[in-house]
Amino acid sequence: MRKVVFTLALAASGLLAQAPTPGPLVRLYPVVLDAAGQPVTDLTADDFKIVDQNKAQTIFTFRQPRNQPPVKLDSLEFSNRTSGVTPHTTVILFDMINLADADRSETWKSLDKSIPLLESGENIYFYLLNLEGALIPIHPMGPPAADDKTWHQGVAKVFDKIMKAASHARPVQSGAEEQVKKTFKAFEDIANTLAAFPGRRDIVWVANGLTTVGDPMLQGCNGDWVECALYVPHLAVTLAKDAVAVNPYVFIGNLNADVNYNMDQMALLTGGHFYFRQDLQTVIKQVAQSAAGSYSISYDPGPENWNRKWHHARITCERKGVKVQVRERYYALPDSRPPMERMKAVLMEAYQSPTDLGEVGLRTKISSMGADKKGVHLEISIDPLDLLLREQGGKHVGALYCLISDRTATAPLGEPQVVELKPELTAEQYKMVMKDGLPFAQDHPTSDAVREVRVIVLDQNTNAVGSVTFPVK
């Protein structure tokens, strides 16, 4: 291990110049269900086959759904994964723009009755998209709302007050293109906030239609909504980056063929599922059930792949009698940044994030550095299932960065340490690490101004990142 001084620009450090340079990866989050609709969680990478633009792909990283007992932490031990199951966050979006005027009031009253009947409000949030295109939080993401598991029981009073203020005639000047822009912006704003939450992320989109506006720059398009509609590439790239699935939900009203097609395409584009006239409790349960069967798979299609075109990715499962739900297309937008710049951006996001990130699992136990030293001794364990450890010369090798950042109660403080980790594990060590985690220890001096310390670990091979923050005062 080698320790260096970290500058936020990361320009002065030669360390990053020695890092692996992963290319952009395509990340898929397939949900696998059996014939009874129950999640299948014991599949391996060998059970999946991926074809992108009719070309077979090699799986680069693979992670099963987590379904273990809750993690037991010792005194002064902290983790970004206290639950043994894959985390899941759902946002219910009541979309007034894409609801027929005649159905809006009935949907409102039905939600008034349905939301209080949910088993729990934990990890579920509720927003309204009004006719002006403003997102109105009813139960917003983030503290203190995130700690309230019973919010749904008394939500009707708040919801009714907001709806009475929002219920009026549609703005005359709002045309079809404006409706599309407002709808997609709402999806993207929610997705950008959801990106800070670990695990599977879903939007349950309450609407009964989706306005379509063709892209005038695409002459002679074949009529496919994804290929031909305005602003869809930007939406697809944003939702894929934030790993958010949209689940269209027609609660009240009728469907026609065009509406059915467009809403179903939204589900297929993002990896969600289209629900029609089921009760809300069933929908929320099914969305959560899908999350429990969600895998994480990535592959490297090569630099020539990123050609500003739509690509079809087909993933199949070798096990008989199961159904795979996954997004079927992605827009291959090239990232012109050098690989080092992409890595810096991921580190900076984790460094500045108001919450911890959970793509890489971390546990940290803290103790004193000694009576004559001010600071903490860190015993850090990294989940090896979240890392790419390549087999080379009879060993499993990896490449990681660990940032250790001082913080006030609300923001970073000063500049963090960077520790580079280059594990080279024998077969015996690899078995031990896979069972107990990849460990390393580090002393971290602190000053009187430090209230918290954040540990950030980034896998240089994949740009996967995780962080855990804990108090030291």
C-alpha positions in Angstrom: 0.0 0.0 0.0 1.2 3.5 -0.7 -0.2 6.7 0.8 -0.1 10.1 -1.0 -1.5 13.5 -0.5 -4.8 13.9 -2.3 -5.7 17.1 -4.2 -9.3 17.5 -5.2 -8.2 18.3 -8.7 -6.2 15.0 -8.6 -3.8 16.6 -11.0 -0.7 16.7 -8.8 -0.8 13.0 -8.0 0.9 10.6 -10.3 -0.9 7.8 -8.6 -3.9 8.0 -10.9 -1.7 7.8 -14.0 -0.8 4.3 -13.0 -4.4 3.1 -12.6 -6.2 0.7 -14.9 -8.3 2.4 -17.5 -11.7 0.7 -17.8 -13.7 1.5 -20.8 -17.4 2.4 -20.5 -19.4 -0.6 -19.4 -23.0 -1.5 -20.2 -24.7 -2.3 -16.9 -27.9 -4.4 -16.7 -30.0 -5.2 -13.7 -32.1 -8.3 -14.8 -34.9 -9.4 -12.5 -35.5 -13.2 -12.6 -38.8 -14.7 -11.5 -40.1 -18.2 -11.5 -43.5 -19.4 -12.8 -45.1 -18.3 -9.5 -43.7 -14.8 -9.7 -41.2 -15.4 -6.9 -37.6 -14.1 -7.2 -34.9 -16.6 -8.3 -31.7 -15.6 -6.5 -29.2 -18.5 -6.9 -28.2 -18.1 -10.5 -24.6 -17.7 -11.5 -22.9 -15.8 -14.3 -22.8 -19.0 -16.4 -26.6 -19.1 -16.3 -26.8 -15.8 -18.3 -26.1 -15.1 -22.0 -25.9 -11.6 -23.4 -26.1 -10.5 -27.0 -25.6 -6.9 -28.0 -26.4 -6.0 -31.7 -26.3 -9.7 -32.5 -22.8 -10.0 -31.0 -22.2 -12.3 -28.0 -20.8 -10.5 -25.0 -18.5 -11.7 -22.1 -19.8 -10.9 -18.7 -17.4 -8.5 -17.0 -18.9 -8.2 -13.5 -21.7 -10.2 -11.9 -23.5 -9.8 -8.6 -26.3 -11.9 -7.2 -29.2 -10.4 -5.2 -28.4 -10.3 -1.5 -30.7 -12.4 0.7 -28.9 -12.9 4.0 -29.7 -12.3 7.7 -29.2 -8.7 8.9 -25.6 -7.7 9.5 -24.6 -7.7 13.2 -22.2 -4.9 13.9 -19.9 -4.8 17.0 -19.5 -1.7 19.1 -17.8 1.1 17.1 -18.3 -0.8 13.9 -20.1 0.8 10.9 -21.3 -0.4 7.6 -23.0 1.0 4.4 -25.0 -2.3 4.3 -26.8 -3.0 7.6 -29.5 -5.1 5.9 -28.7 -8.5 4.5 -31.0 -8.1 1.6 -30.6 -6.0 -1.5 -31.8 -2.4 -0.6 -34.8 -1.1 -2.6 -36.3 2.4 -2.9 -39.5 3.3 -4.6 -41.0 6.7 -5.6 -44.7 6.9 -6.4 -45.2 9.7 -9.0 -48.7 11.0 -9.4 -48.5 12.6 -12.9 -51.3 15.1 -13.5 -49.8 16.0 -16.9 -50.3 12.5 -18.3 -53.7 11.9 -16.8 -56.9 12.6 -18.6 -58.8 15.4 -16.9 -61.8 13.2 -16.4 -59.7 10.6 -14.5 -57.6 12.9 -12.3 -60.1 13.4 -9.5 -61.0 9.7 -9.3 -57.3 8.7 -9.3 -56.7 11.2 -6.5 -59.4 9.7 -4.3 -58.3 6.2 -5.0 -54.8 7.0 -4.0 -56.2 8.6 -0.9 -57.7 5.3 0.1 -54.9 3.0 -1.2 -51.7 4.6 0.1 -52.7 4.3 3.8 -53.3 0.5 3.2 -49.6 -0.1 2.3 -47.9 -2.5 4.7 -45.2 0.1 5.4 -44.0 3.4 4.2 -40.4 2.5 4.6 -38.2 3.3 1.6 -41.3 4.6 -0.3 -41.6 8.3 -1.3 -44.5 10.2 -2.9 -44.4 13.1 -5.4 -47.0 15.0 -7.5 -46.2 16.4 -10.9 -48.6 19.3 -11.4 -49.9 20.7 -14.6 -47.2 23.4 -14.7 -44.5 20.7 -14.6 -43.4 21.3 -11.0 -42.5 18.3 -8.8 -44.4 18.7 -5.5 -43.0 16.5 -2.6 -45.7 14.9 -0.6 -43.3 12.5 1.2 -39.9 13.6 -0.1 -36.6 11.7 -0.3 -34.0 12.6 2.3 -34.1 13.5 6.0 -36.2 13.8 8.0 -38.8 12.2 5.8 -36.6 9.1 5.2 -36.8 8.1 8.8 -40.6 8.1 8.9 -42.0 4.6 8.2 -45.6 5.4 9.0 -46.0 8.6 6.9 -48.5 6.8 4.6 -51.0 6.4 7.4 -51.7 10.1 7.6 -50.8 11.3 4.1 -54.4 11.9 2.9 -54.6 15.3 4.6 -51.4 16.6 3.1 -52.2 15.1 -0.3 -55.7 16.6 -0.4 -54.4 20.0 0.4 -51.8 19.9 -2.3 -54.3 18.5 -4.8 -56.9 21.2 -4.1 -54.2 23.8 -4.9 -53.1 22.0 -8.0 -56.5 21.1 -9.5 -57.4 23.6 -12.2 -57.7 23.8 -16.0 -54.7 22.8 -18.0 -52.5 25.8 -19.1 -53.7 26.8 -22.5 -50.2 27.4 -23.8 -48.9 23.9 -22.9 -48.5 21.9 -26.1 -47.5 18.3 -26.7 -43.8 19.0 -26.8 -43.9 21.0 -23.6 -45.8 18.1 -21.9 -43.1 15.7 -22.9 -40.3 17.9 -21.7 -41.9 18.4 -18.3 -42.6 14.7 -17.9 -39.1 13.6 -18.8 -37.5 16.3 -16.6 -39.6 15.0 -13.7 -38.3 11.5 -14.3 -34.7 12.7 -14.5 -34.9 14.9 -11.4 -36.3 12.0 -9.4 -33.7 9.6 -10.8 -30.8 12.0 -10.0 -32.0 12.1 -6.4 -32.6 8.3 -6.3 -29.0 7.7 -7.5 -27.8 8.4 -3.9 -29.8 5.4 -2.6 -28.2 2.0 -2.6 -29.6 -1.0 -4.4 -32.6 -1.2 -6.8 -34.5 2.0 -7.6 -38.0 2.2 -9.0 -40.5 4.9 -10.0 -44.1 3.8 -10.0 -45.5 6.3 -12.5 -49.3 6.9 -12.1 -50.6 8.0 -15.4 -52.9 6.9 -18.2 -51.2 8.0 -21.3 -47.9 9.4 -22.7 -47.9 12.1 -25.3 -45.6 11.3 -28.3 -43.8 14.0 -30.3 -41.7 12.8 -33.2 -38.2 14.1 -33.6 -38.3 16.4 -36.7 -34.6 15.7 -37.3 -35.3 12.0 -38.0 -36.7 11.8 -41.5 -38.5 8.6 -42.6 -38.4 7.1 -39.1 -40.1 3.7 -38.7 -42.6 4.9 -36.1 -40.9 3.2 -33.2 -41.5 5.3 -30.1 -37.9 4.8 -28.7 -36.3 5.3 -32.1 -38.4 8.2 -33.3 -39.7 10.2 -30.3 -38.2 13.5 -29.2 -36.0 13.6 -26.1 -36.0 9.8 -25.5 -32.3 9.4 -25.9 -31.5 11.9 -23.2 -34.1 10.3 -20.9 -32.7 6.8 -21.5 -29.1 7.9 -20.8 -30.0 9.6 -17.6 -32.1 6.7 -16.2 -29.5 4.2 -17.2 -26.7 6.2 -15.5 -28.8 6.4 -12.3 -30.0 2.8 -12.6 -33.6 3.7 -12.2 -36.5 1.7 -13.6 -39.9 3.3 -14.5 -43.0 1.2 -13.8 -46.0 2.7 -15.7 -49.2 2.2 -13.6 -52.7 2.9 -15.1 -54.8 3.1 -11.9 -58.0 4.5 -13.4 -59.2 4.9 -17.0 -59.1 3.0 -20.2 -56.2 2.1 -22.5 -56.1 2.3 -26.2 -53.5 0.6 -28.4 -51.3 3.7 -28.8 -51.2 4.5 -25.1 -50.6 0.9 -24.2 -47.7 0.7 -26.6 -46.0 3.8 -25.4 -46.3 3.1 -21.7 -45.2 -0.5 -22.3 -42.2 0.8 -24.2 -41.2 3.0 -21.3 -41.1 -0.1 -19.1 -39.0 -2.0 -21.6 -36.7 0.9 -22.0 -35.9 1.1 -18.3 -36.3 -2.4 -17.0 -39.6 -1.8 -15.2 -43.0 -3.4 -15.6 -46.3 -2.1 -16.9 -49.2 -2.4 -14.4 -52.9 -1.9 -15.4 -55.8 -1.6 -12.9 -54.2 -3.6 -10.1 -54.6 -2.3 -6.6 -51.6 -0.2 -5.3 -50.7 -2.6 -2.5 -50.2 -5.4 -5.1 -48.2 -3.2 -7.4 -45.9 -2.1 -4.6 -45.4 -5.7 -3.4 -44.6 -6.9 -7.0 -42.1 -4.1 -7.5 -40.4 -5.0 -4.2 -40.5 -8.6 -5.2 -38.8 -7.8 -8.4 -36.1 -5.9 -6.6 -35.4 -9.0 -4.4 -34.6 -10.9 -7.6 -32.5 -8.2 -9.2 -29.0 -9.1 -10.4 -26.2 -6.7 -11.4 -24.3 -7.6 -14.6 -21.9 -5.5 -16.7 -20.0 -6.1 -20.0 -17.5 -4.2 -22.1 -18.8 -3.9 -25.6 -15.6 -2.2 -26.8 -14.9 1.5 -27.8 -16.4 1.1 -31.3 -19.8 0.4 -29.7 -20.4 4.0 -28.5 -21.8 5.4 -31.8 -24.8 7.6 -30.8 -27.2 4.9 -31.9 -29.8 2.8 -30.2 -28.6 -0.7 -29.3 -30.6 -3.8 -28.5 -29.2 -5.8 -25.6 -30.8 -9.3 -25.2 -30.1 -11.3 -22.0 -31.4 -14.8 -21.6 -31.2 -17.3 -18.8 -30.2 -20.9 -19.3 -32.5 -22.2 -16.5 -35.8 -23.4 -17.7 -39.1 -22.1 -16.4 -37.9 -18.6 -15.4 -38.7 -15.1 -16.8 -36.2 -12.4 -17.2 -37.2 -8.7 -16.9 -34.6 -6.2 -18.0 -34.3 -3.1 -20.2 -34.0 -4.1 -23.8 -32.4 -1.1 -25.3 -29.8 1.6 -24.5 -28.6 4.7 -26.3 -24.8 4.3 -27.0 -23.8 7.8 -26.1 -20.0 8.1 -26.2 -18.1 9.5 -23.2 -15.4 11.7 -24.5 -13.6 12.1 -21.2 -10.4 10.2 -20.7 -10.7 7.1 -18.5 -8.8 9.0 -15.7 -11.3 11.8 -15.8 -14.2 9.4 -15.4 -12.5 7.9 -12.4 -11.9 11.3 -10.9 -15.6 12.2 -11.4 -16.7 9.0 -9.5 -14.4 9.7 -6.6 -15.5 13.4 -6.5 -19.2 12.4 -6.4 -18.6 10.0 -3.5 -16.5 12.6 -1.7 -19.1 15.3 -2.0 -22.3 13.2 -1.7 -24.5 14.1 1.3 -25.1 10.3 1.8 -23.1 7.2 1.6 -23.0 5.1 -1.6 -23.4 1.3 -1.6 -22.2 -0.1 -4.8 -19.2 -1.5 -3.0 -20.0 -2.9 0.5 -17.9 -1.7 3.4 -17.5 -2.3 7.1 -15.2 -0.2 9.3 -14.4 -0.8 13.0 -12.7 2.1 14.7 -10.5 2.3 17.8 -8.1 4.7 19.3 -4.6 5.3 17.7 -3.1 5.4 21.2 -3.1 7.7 24.3 -0.5 10.0 22.8 -2.0 10.3 19.3 -5.1 12.1 18.1 -7.1 10.1 15.5 -8.6 6.7 14.8 -7.4 3.3 13.9 -9.5 1.8 11.1 -10.1 -1.9 10.5 -11.8 -1.9 7.1 -13.4 -4.8 5.3 -14.5 -4.7 1.7 -17.1 -7.0 0.1 -15.1 -8.9 -2.5 -18.3 -9.8 -4.4 -18.4 -6.1 -5.4 -14.9 -6.1 -6.8 -13.3 -7.3 -10.0 -10.4 -9.7 -8.9 -8.8 -11.0 -12.0 -6.9 -14.3 -12.2 -3.3 -13.7 -13.2 -0.4 -16.1 -12.7 -2.2 -18.3 -10.3 -3.3 -15.3 -8.1 -6.4 -13.1 -7.9 -5.4 -9.5 -8.3 -7.3 -6.3 -8.0 -6.7 -2.5 -8.0 -8.5 -0.2 -5.5 -8.3 3.3 -4.1 -9.4 4.1 -0.6 -10.0 7.7 0.3 -10.3 8.6 4.0 -12.0 12.0 4.3 -12.4 14.3 7.4 -15.8 16.0 7.6 -17.7 18.5 9.7 -21.3 17.5 10.5 -22.4 18.5 7.0 -19.5 18.7 4.6 -15.9 17.6 3.7 -13.1 19.2 5.7 -9.6 19.6 4.3 -8.1 17.0 1.9 -8.4 13.3 2.3 -5.7 10.6 2.3 -5.5 8.2 -0.6 -4.4 4.7 -0.1 -3.8 2.5 -3.1 -4.5 -1.2 -2.6 -3.1 -3.8 -5.0 -4.3 -7.2 -3.6 -2.6 -10.3 -4.9 -4.3 -13.3 -3.4 -3.3 -16.9 -3.5 -6.0 -19.5 -3.9 -6.2 -20.0 -0.1 -6.2 -16.3 0.6 -8.9 -15.8 -2.1 -11.2 -18.4 -0.4 -10.7 -16.6 3.0 -11.4 -13.2 1.5 -14.6 -14.4 -0.2 -15.8 -15.7 3.1 -14.7 -12.9 5.5 -14.1 -9.8 3.2 -11.0 -8.1 2.0 -9.3 -6.5 5.0 -6.9 -3.7 5.5 -6.0 -1.4 8.4 -5.1 2.2 8.5 -4.3 4.9 11.1 -6.0 8.2 10.4 -5.0 11.3 12.4 -7.7 13.9 13.0 -8.0 17.4 14.4 -10.4 19.0 16.9 -12.6 20.3 14.0 -13.3 16.8 12.7 -16.8 15.4 13.6 -17.0 12.6 11.1 -14.8 10.4 8.9 -15.8 9.0 5.6 -14.1 5.9 4.0 -14.5 5.7 0.2 -13.4 2.7 -1.8 -13.3 2.6 -5.6 -12.5 -0.4 -7.8 -10.2 0.9 -10.5 -11.2 -1.9 -12.8 -14.9 -1.0 -12.9 -15.3 2.4 -11.3 -17.7 0.9 -8.8 -17.6 2.9 -5.5 -18.8 2.6 -1.9 -18.6 4.7 1.1 -19.3 4.6 4.9 -19.4 7.6 7.2 -19.1 7.5 11.0 -18.8 9.9 13.9 -15.5 10.4 15.7 -16.7 12.9 18.3 
